[in-house]
């Protein structure tokens, strides 16, 4: 998978990614003998993402993956982009503190710089990556929410 926030993944601050749903993609199940049934995203009868599998962390298209680590998918769901919660925006790896309208810092957000809410910071990040009509924040596209953990690459 291609990521812009490599450092955030490697240090455990990014544990979610959102990808716009494309035509033909569906969330269904996959039976894995000895393990059971797990959620999976299919595209025209081909597997795209499967809970439990690992995927390379790529800094850009065509670049080799990070040699020492991979991501392991722990959950997949669909939601509209603007339905992201403050907690999920933080799991997207954006740094910042949530600030009340009064200017008081809300407990539990003691890192980074004051950017407003984590959702505001995520909106800026999303729009810096997704510039085409239909996938911008204002378009509120349907997205895959992919939860993952960073794991060491056993083959490294």
Phi and psi in degrees as a GROMACS rama.xvg file:
@    title "Ramachandran Plot"
@    xaxis  label "Phi"
@    yaxis  label "Psi"
@TYPE xy
-88.2987  132.471  UNK-2
-134.64  145.827  UNK-3
-89.6885  -29.7999  UNK-4
-100.147  63.592  UNK-5
-63.3775  -48.4479  UNK-6
-59.2395  -39.8386  UNK-7
-65.1413  -34.7215  UNK-8
-69.0248  -48.6765  UNK-9
-63.9506  -31.0723  UNK-10
-96.2335  7.5347  UNK-11
83.9272  7.1509  UNK-12
-82.6178  -22.2866  UNK-13
-109.808  115.349  UNK-14
-128.522  10.5897  UNK-15
-142.425  152.585  UNK-16
-143.159  146.775  UNK-17
-112.689  134.94  UNK-18
-131.92  135.698  UNK-19
-65.2972  141.199  UNK-20
-72.8775  135.45  UNK-21
-110.221  157.354  UNK-22
-55.3798  137.779  UNK-23
89.746  -11.12  UNK-24
-84.5026  133.37  UNK-25
-137.649  147.871  UNK-26
-93.1257  123.951  UNK-27
-143.571  -158.594  UNK-28
-120.194  158.094  UNK-29
-133.382  129.79  UNK-30
-90.8153  124.786  UNK-31
-114.462  113.923  UNK-32
-53.715  133.702  UNK-33
83.1047  -7.89525  UNK-34
-122.555  -39.8588  UNK-35
117.989  -160.716  UNK-36
-99.6465  131.093  UNK-37
-129.105  153.088  UNK-38
-65.2728  145.879  UNK-39
-151.539  147.697  UNK-40
-100.509  128.131  UNK-41
-112.888  146.813  UNK-42
-128.706  111.265  UNK-43
47.6525  53.9535  UNK-44
65.6106  18.6109  UNK-45
-121.21  137.344  UNK-46
-71.2056  135.797  UNK-47
-109.328  -55.3317  UNK-48
-135.702  142.041  UNK-49
-135.442  131.524  UNK-50
-61.1652  131.863  UNK-51
101.239  -22.9813  UNK-52
-84.0374  158.209  UNK-53
-106.169  152.459  UNK-54
-137.477  148.331  UNK-55
-65.5077  150.737  UNK-56
-102.385  107.958  UNK-57
-106.981  133.349  UNK-58
-75.5776  -23.4718  UNK-59
-164.567  165.202  UNK-60
-58.5041  132.062  UNK-61
84.2488  -11.4647  UNK-62
-83.0225  149.849  UNK-63
-66.528  153.076  UNK-64
-70.6821  161.664  UNK-65
-60.16  129.341  UNK-66
-74.373  -25.9738  UNK-67
-96.3435  -18.4432  UNK-68
-139.149  158.626  UNK-69
-138.28  170.295  UNK-70
-104.96  144.672  UNK-71
-115.841  121.8  UNK-72
-71.4341  130.337  UNK-73
-112.616  -13.0064  UNK-74
-169.538  151.107  UNK-75
-140.762  135.612  UNK-76
-152.333  170.232  UNK-77
-112.227  144.667  UNK-78
-162.564  160.973  UNK-79
-70.557  143.289  UNK-80
-52.7885  -47.0459  UNK-81
-73.3587  -3.44647  UNK-82
-84.0733  3.31891  UNK-83
-59.5868  137.799  UNK-84
-90.2868  165.79  UNK-85
-59.364  -43.0808  UNK-86
-61.6909  -43.0342  UNK-87
-68.7385  -34.7682  UNK-88
-62.4099  -39.8728  UNK-89
-64.8005  -38.2692  UNK-90
-66.9562  -18.36  UNK-91
-76.6455  -3.67504  UNK-92
90.0187  9.22578  UNK-93
-78.1659  140.827  UNK-94
-102.13  153.257  UNK-95
150.942  167.635  UNK-96
-111.72  145.005  UNK-97
-83.5503  130.824  UNK-98
-121.881  131.708  UNK-99
-70.6311  162.877  UNK-100
-58.4657  -25.9042  UNK-101
-74.8642  -12.0812  UNK-102
96.6215  -3.23224  UNK-103
-77.6869  136.191  UNK-104
-75.7448  131.773  UNK-105
-81.265  135.412  UNK-106
-54.5113  145.998  UNK-107
95.7559  -5.78693  UNK-108
-123.111  78.684  UNK-109
-109.818  22.4551  UNK-110
-127.879  162.907  UNK-111
75.4488  -156.883  UNK-112
-116.125  162.558  UNK-113
-76.6126  115.304  UNK-114
-123.224  9.96982  UNK-115
91.5469  -143.963  UNK-116
-82.8629  163.738  UNK-117
-63.1608  -32.0183  UNK-118
-62.8887  -41.5868  UNK-119
-60.6289  -43.0929  UNK-120
-65.1384  -40.1399  UNK-121
-67.096  -39.5305  UNK-122
-56.9687  -44.3037  UNK-123
-63.3978  -43.8534  UNK-124
-62.078  -47.8543  UNK-125
-56.5727  -49.4496  UNK-126
-69.1739  -22.0459  UNK-127
-75.0521  -22.2673  UNK-128
-98.3691  -40.6215  UNK-129
-107.264  96.6265  UNK-130
-107.151  -12.5236  UNK-131
-76.0116  146.108  UNK-132
-59.1719  137.074  UNK-133
101.115  -20.186  UNK-134
-121.53  0.580182  UNK-135
-73.391  164.5  UNK-136
-53.7994  -47.8426  UNK-137
-61.4511  -23.4129  UNK-138
-81.0651  -16.9267  UNK-139
50.4479  57.2733  UNK-140
-69.0699  158.312  UNK-141
-73.7209  132.615  UNK-142
-127.986  153.753  UNK-143
-85.3843  130.831  UNK-144
-103.838  112.782  UNK-145
-109.896  115.166  UNK-146
-94.6091  141.728  UNK-147
-153.23  169.393  UNK-148
-129.23  150.292  UNK-149
-85.3471  127.243  UNK-150
-126.748  154.055  UNK-151
-70.5202  142.195  UNK-152
-78.0257  115.954  UNK-153
-63.4339  -23.923  UNK-154
-89.5995  -3.43111  UNK-155
